[in-house]
Amino acid sequence: MLTIFQNAAKHAENTAIVVHDKKYTYQTLLQHAQQFAVELLQDTNDLSEARIAFMVNPGFDYVKVQWGIWLAGGVVVPLCLTHPLPSLQYVIEDTEAKVIVISPEYQSLLQDYCTANQIRLIVLGDEQHHKTIALPEISLDRRGMILYTSGTTNKPKGVVTTHANLEAQISTLVDSWKWSADDHILCVLPLHHVHGIVNVVSCSLWSGATCEFLPSFSAEAIFNIFLQGKLNVFMAVPTIYFKLIAHWESLPAEKQVKLTNCMQQFRLMVCGSAALPVSVMEKWKHISGQVLLERYGMTEIGMAISNPFDGERKAGYVGLPLPGVAIKLVDENYHEVAANEPGEIIVKGANVFNEYWHKPEATAETFTSDGWFKTGDIAIVEDGYYRIMGRNSVDIIKSGGYKISALEIEEVLRTHASIDDCAVVGIADDEWGELIVAALVVKDANINLEELNKWLREKMASYKTPRKYLLVNELPRNAMGKVTKNDVKKLFA
């Protein structure tokens, strides 16, 4: 039996899941998952890694279906709840799923498609009651899950993780972040990504803790749950923390104080899935008393680097390699870079995925000849801590022979009193290779660019970015004094 089920049995009477104020014990969860496994198996003894796609709302049913698929020997393929049919169809057909499980509200979206393609459709609530049967033994080397990458450069790829990969990812975080059965976490993250599936749901349920679900995002609802005083762990992405900060700032002073006092009692708050602006981290510390633990990971590897649970959490840094995870920074030829030099992160360990589904060439290309996974992310180590400079294909601007981090420049620009937000990119240039361009959201349209450039150079002095390339130039304006859409399109063409 997989470890997560063994652990669940040890905590049978503990509350596993809370949704809409309804509580479910681990015993109830295991019983329903086993019944659903029998529903999936029908007349077979083992799904034998058959891919089972499911489009199920966050909560008890989601975990019941996920666990039921694993118990029956299948591979879970979570579908995004907001994707249109063509996007869902791509995942279903790529994985060759012959069974789809859905919450009732998605029946109108998928019923005709399933009928036309002879796919078995299970609508939750319509399951049959079956006699208990012996479930298959599941070895750790079996495939357990397929998640799809974002597909920024081409069609999304199915990332296959085995049960051994999943157990390595989960157990490492449980140990490193000191999970226990006394923990109570709120899940506000989508459950077709590793952040929600592994870091929140699986780590909590592995530990015998309580996982509460908020099916749809609401800053007010999150804070109201905080005020109940039951939670002690929270994980989110930078955008969510930004929205929570904005909502907190809109509240009366009395409620702000109550929330601050409540949040100070949490033992852990984590941020990930995107770069955390230092300004957001500092604001959150001010309103919550919590220093967010930032970490680094991706679909193919789970989590690989993390700020320490105990010890200094450095703003702007993702921390240190997790136990059991080997990390190297390498150049374009995959030779390890010198100390204090940036390089691509490559990873090796039990956490690293098995393969891209039905894409052997893509799988081979993403590993070095000696088995290291190429992340495509550029980082630098400073005082032992890793700092992400950006995605090699997107965030690293190559200008005048230098590799310049767009994320670094954005971070500095956001600290300017006249700038609300910004985005920095590189555009092609014959002389320099690429020029740095910043799109600014400003409080004052009459911002002085000469003073801004001087300020930017001074602020970037501690970075490796060559200051002579840091110039913010104003776009040409039309007769009405506005920058036209065509001007912007030409600039970014």
Stockholm file with secondary structure:
# STOCKHOLM 1.0

chainA/1-493         MLTIFQNAAKHAENTAIVVHDKKYTYQTLLQHAQQFAVELLQDTNDLSEARIAFMVNPGFDYVKVQWGIWLAGGVVVPLCLTHPLPSLQYVIEDTEAKVIVISPEYQSLLQDYCTANQIRLIVLGDEQHHKTIALPEISLDRRGMILYTSGTTNKPKGVVTTHANLEAQISTLVDSWKWSADDHILCVLPLHHVHGIVNVVSCSLWSGATCEFLPSFSAEAIFNIFLQGKLNVFMAVPTIYFKLIAHWESLPAEKQVKLTNCMQQFRLMVCGSAALPVSVMEKWKHISGQVLLERYGMTEIGMAISNPFDGERKAGYVGLPLPGVAIKLVDENYHEVAANEPGEIIVKGANVFNEYWHKPEATAETFTSDGWFKTGDIAIVEDGYYRIMGRNSVDIIKSGGYKISALEIEEVLRTHASIDDCAVVGIADDEWGELIVAALVVKDANINLEELNKWLREKMASYKTPRKYLLVNELPRNAMGKVTKNDVKKLFA
#=GR chainA/1-493 SS CCHHHHHHHHTTTSEEEEETTEEEEHHHHHHHHHHHHHHHHTTCSCCTTCEEEEECCTTHHHHHHHHHHHHTTCEEEECCTTCCHHHHHHHHHHHTCSEEEECGGGHHHHHHHHHHTTCEEEETTCCCCCCCCCCCCCCTTSEEEEEECCCSSSSCCEEEEEHHHHHHHHHHHHHHTTCCTTCEEEECSCTTSHIIIIIIIIHHHHTTCEEEECSSCCHHHHHHHHHTTCCCEEEECHHHHHHHHHHHHTSCHHHHHHHHHHHTTCSEEEECSSCCCHHHHHHHHHHHSCCCEEEEEETTTEEEEECCSSSCCCTTCCBEECTTEEEEEECTTSCBCCTTCCEEEEEEETTSCCEETTCHHHHHHTBCTTSCEEEEEEEEEETTEEEEEEETTTTEEEETTEEEEHHHHHHHHTTSTTEEEEEEEEEEETTTEEEEEEEEEESCTTCCHHHHHHHHHHHGGGSSSCGGGCCCCCCCCCTTSCCCHHHHHHHHC
#=GC SS_cons         CCHHHHHHHHTTTSEEEEETTEEEEHHHHHHHHHHHHHHHHTTCSCCTTCEEEEECCTTHHHHHHHHHHHHTTCEEEECCTTCCHHHHHHHHHHHTCSEEEECGGGHHHHHHHHHHTTCEEEETTCCCCCCCCCCCCCCTTSEEEEEECCCSSSSCCEEEEEHHHHHHHHHHHHHHTTCCTTCEEEECSCTTSHIIIIIIIIHHHHTTCEEEECSSCCHHHHHHHHHTTCCCEEEECHHHHHHHHHHHHTSCHHHHHHHHHHHTTCSEEEECSSCCCHHHHHHHHHHHSCCCEEEEEETTTEEEEECCSSSCCCTTCCBEECTTEEEEEECTTSCBCCTTCCEEEEEEETTSCCEETTCHHHHHHTBCTTSCEEEEEEEEEETTEEEEEEETTTTEEEETTEEEEHHHHHHHHTTSTTEEEEEEEEEEETTTEEEEEEEEEESCTTCCHHHHHHHHHHHGGGSSSCGGGCCCCCCCCCTTSCCCHHHHHHHHC
//
